[in-house]
Each structure stands twice: as structure tokens, then as C-alpha cells.
Amino acid sequence: MQKKTLFGYLAEKGFITAETAAEKLEVPLETAEQWQWTDGLSSFTNDESKKLSEIIFENGDRSELGTILERISPGSRKLQSSDQIEILCKALRMEWSENSINTVNVQKKEKQAVPIRIYLPQCNERIPAAVKAFWETVADTDVPCDIYITDWGMYSFDNIDQALFQYCAEEMFSAVKRGFTVHIITTEKSEYPEVRTILRQLPLYLNERITYYRLPSDTTLPATESWMSLGMKTTLLVRLLPSEAPVATLIQEPTLGQFYYNWTQILLAETRPINHHMENSDTVQIFTRMKSDVHPLMTVYFLEAAPSCLHMPPQLQREVMKANDANETEIGLCQRISMLRTSIRSICKCTQIYNGDRILHLLQQEKYQDAVLSGILGRPAYITSEQLKKQLRFFLSETEHTNYTMYLPSFEMDLRLSQCGVSIAVQEDSMTAVMDLTNRSRNFYSTDISCTGGLSMYMEQLGKMIPPVKRSGNWTRRLLKRYIEL
């Protein structure tokens, strides 16, 4: 005796006819009729099941469909229509009978069943329903715990589009504000990641409650799966990777949760952290690490919107700090950091990129707040436009050095950058140091080759984007003289 599929059951109950299915999907009537029986599933494609699910939801009684879906996935009545369609899409292949529908049993099982929701990725959805369901579970979790993200396959931030990445990033920021901690485990890449990947991950790198870990490329992984897991034993988002139709599954089951948690701890034992967070008071440590890690034969790139007090001669630096009521200890600290920065430039090639438009804007103000100096002193500190002009006169002498290059392009016009709110120092194969000047508590230091190499390549690209005339030392000196004469 032939057994009906769920599609066959729905056709029998009048939700859809084989003729309608054949017409809408442009397939032979014989094919649509075969879909009603379990031995006809081989010709049932994912696209066809998706279209059929949408047709059934358009024409069928929502209450009766809700009863059927509740039997398939307890709790699905509360989901949005798009999520319910995805559940039905997957379930249409299932064997079904009249006895499968039992409202009394549904109520009993709803209290005992483990919710396992199956999702198929849809090409027309920028944010997959399974990913959304996972982060909704995080939002509903009251007690902060650890979130583990194994970053390959579906969740590789190298490959996903901007909308999905931005959604995941915002959910992470929301979670860490509530006390959660996020661990992102990534594998070594055979090539440097794309520039856009590094840049859009900078806010994640800078957050002290989000840590990246790098796995060696030869690490043995559990089958070919990728997953997110919430806490020690609560919720998993697992993606199985068959050749054609990846399936994302949200699972809330203690045994599987414990298994993936244990495996995550094994993986973490083999990793190394990518982003080392340092306190604002550790500016000396940051530049000390930089000096020890830079290679004398490679170029260090500095990208900053405007000059800071660290790039002043000692006498001018003391004058500025005295004007901001700094004591001798604070002056000594600032000058020590400045000397470390100068020593880095003395042992290797250095390319400094400032925003010429930003410097011009600061010169038109009587005084402005210096983010770096404010961070060192722990209170608002200011530089006057006259003091900035003295600094630019100092730059005129520095640009004569053969191992030091300064560019003053327009970030917006030449480099297509918005106002840069971070200070970046990077050298390929050596180190990356990033400080968020809009939030002095946010900074990180990394020697990870993917991070440093990719960001260094980006700096090289920025240098090539600067118009040739603006890469001339004569142009830089003329511009500095023009600024001084304002």
C-alpha cells in the first residue's frame, strides 16, 4: 500500500490540487501526482517545495495549517509566516497519515518535546531564518553566559553579505551590553582576507567582550559541520553541509549542547587569541610591543585623521601639557610614549597618512580637543591652532628624512573614507595596533598574520589611491607651508 507524503495529505484535505501544483510550477501533471506519494520524492526539488509552501499558505486555512505545523515543530504557531513557510517547505517530503493529526497529543507533547527547528536557506532572504531564530533565543535568555561561534561555512564572515554581517554584529553588541561574552573561532586562511572583511570587523575586534581565536589550518573538525552555540548546554545552531542543500537546524537539547560545548573547549585549547585588549593606561605597553615586533626592512603604516600630541617635539609637547595643567609625572609619561613612537620610525620605514581636510578644519578653530592627550591625562585636553601650526613647522623638517613619508590627502575626496575615528598602525607579518579615538577604552593589539597582512595590503592600496601629485614630497611641503601661513 502506498503511503502519502504531507503534500499528499494536504492535497487530500483540499489545501492544494495536483493540477494547481503542476500549473504553478510548470511541471507535468504526472510529476505533481507522484509528489503525493513517498516513492515520488526523488523528483521533488527545494525550489519546488518552497513555491508549493507559499501557494498552500496563500490558499489554505491558517488555523488548520497551524495545527499541522505544531505537530511538526512544537511552538511554530508563534513564529512569523516566513518561518512557518520554511518549516512546511522542509516537511512536505515527510510521510503523513490521518493519525498524525491529534490535537490532544499535540498539547501533551508540547510540554515535553525538545524543539528542533529545520531551516533551508532561501536565496531571497538576506538574513536566514535559522540565524534570526538563534539570536532571538539569545535575546530571550535572561542569564548572561558565553556564546561560541565557530566561524567557517555558513558563518564565515569572509563570505556573507553586508546585511547579514551587520545583523549578526548588532546582535552581538546587544548581547555583550547585557553581560554575554562572545568567542569567535576562525581557521587559518591560505590567503589574506578581503579588505572589507577586516574593516567591517574592526568594531568587533575593539570590543573587549568579543574575542577572536585562530585555529591551525590542520585542525580536525567534527565532520563538516559549522555551528553557533549559546552557553554550555542550552541552544545550538548547526549547519550540515551536504553537497547541494545545506540545512540549518536550531536545537535545544542538553546532550547535543554538552557535546558541542565540550568540542568547543577542545578547539579553544588549540587556538591563539587574535585580538589582545589593552587598557587605556597601557599606551606605553602598546608602543613597547610595537617596537619589539616591527621588522626593520618593512614599512609601518600609520593612519590617523589628524596629528596628535605624540607627534610633537619635546619642548612643544611640554608647552601643550603645561597649558592643560599636567604635572611632571604626566608630562614624563607622554614624552616616554612619544619617544617610543619616534624610535619605531627610526628602525624601519614609516608611512604616515593624515587627513589634509581635517587639519585645515582644526586650524580654523581657536582650540580643539586632542583625543590621544585626553586619554593619557584622563580628562579633556586641548590644543590651540597656534600650537598646531608649530607642530606643522616641525613636520617640515621631518619630511626630509628618507625613511619617513607623510601624505596629506583628502580622506573623502581622494581615499573615499569617512572621517576616520580610529588610529591604525600596521606592518605586514608583524603587528596591528588599533585605538578607537572616540572611545579611549577600546583598543587592541594583534600579531595575527591574517589581520596584519590584510590590513597592510589595505594601507598599500590607500597609498596608491592618493593622486600622484599629492604623493610628491614637494606638494606635502607646499601644503604645510600654506597651512602655517593661514
Number of C-alpha atoms within 10 A of each C-alpha: 3 8 14 23 24 23 31 28 20 20 17 14 11 13 19 21 19 21 14 14 23 17 13 13 14 11 13 13 14 11 16 24 18 19 23 27 21 19 13 16 16 10 12 15 11 16 13 16 21 19 15 23 22 18 17 22 18 11 11 16 12 14 10 11 18 16 17 22 20 21 20 21 21 22 16 20 18 11 11 10 14 12 21 23 23 22 21 27 23 17 20 23 23 17 17 21 13 8 6 14 16 12 13 8 11 19 13 10 14 15 10 9 14 14 17 17 21 24 24 20 19 14 9 7 10 15 19 17 21 23 23 16 17 20 19 12 17 23 13 9 13 10 10 16 18 17 22 22 22 22 21 17 18 20 20 16 20 17 14 16 12 14 11 17 21 15 15 18 16 11 17 21 18 14 22 19 12 14 14 20 20 24 20 19 23 21 17 16 13 8 10 17 17 15 18 13 19 21 15 15 15 15 15 21 24 23 18 19 19 20 19 20 21 22 20 14 11 8 12 10 10 9 8 12 15 21 22 23 26 25 21 19 18 18 24 29 24 22 23 17 16 10 6 7 12 15 16 23 21 24 20 21 16 15 11 15 21 18 12 21 20 14 14 19 12 11 19 17 10 12 18 14 17 22 26 16 22 18 14 19 14 13 19 18 15 22 22 15 17 25 19 11 16 22 19 13 9 15 20 26 23 19 20 19 22 18 19 16 24 19 19 22 16 17 9 17 21 20 13 22 21 14 13 17 12 16 11 12 9 16 20 13 15 23 21 16 20 20 17 20 18 15 13 21 19 14 15 17 19 21 19 17 23 20 23 19 17 18 21 15 10 17 19 11 12 10 16 16 13 18 19 24 21 17 18 21 19 12 11 15 22 18 21 17 20 14 17 24 19 14 20 22 16 16 18 15 10 14 17 13 9 9 15 17 19 20 21 23 23 22 21 13 11 14 17 11 12 11 14 19 13 19 17 18 25 28 28 23 19 21 26 27 22 23 23 20 20 12 14 18 18 20 29 22 23 22 23 20 20 22 24 23 23 23 28 25 17 17 23 13 13 18 19 12 14 18 12 10 10 16 18 13 15 12 15 22 20 12 17 20 15 11 17 17 8 9
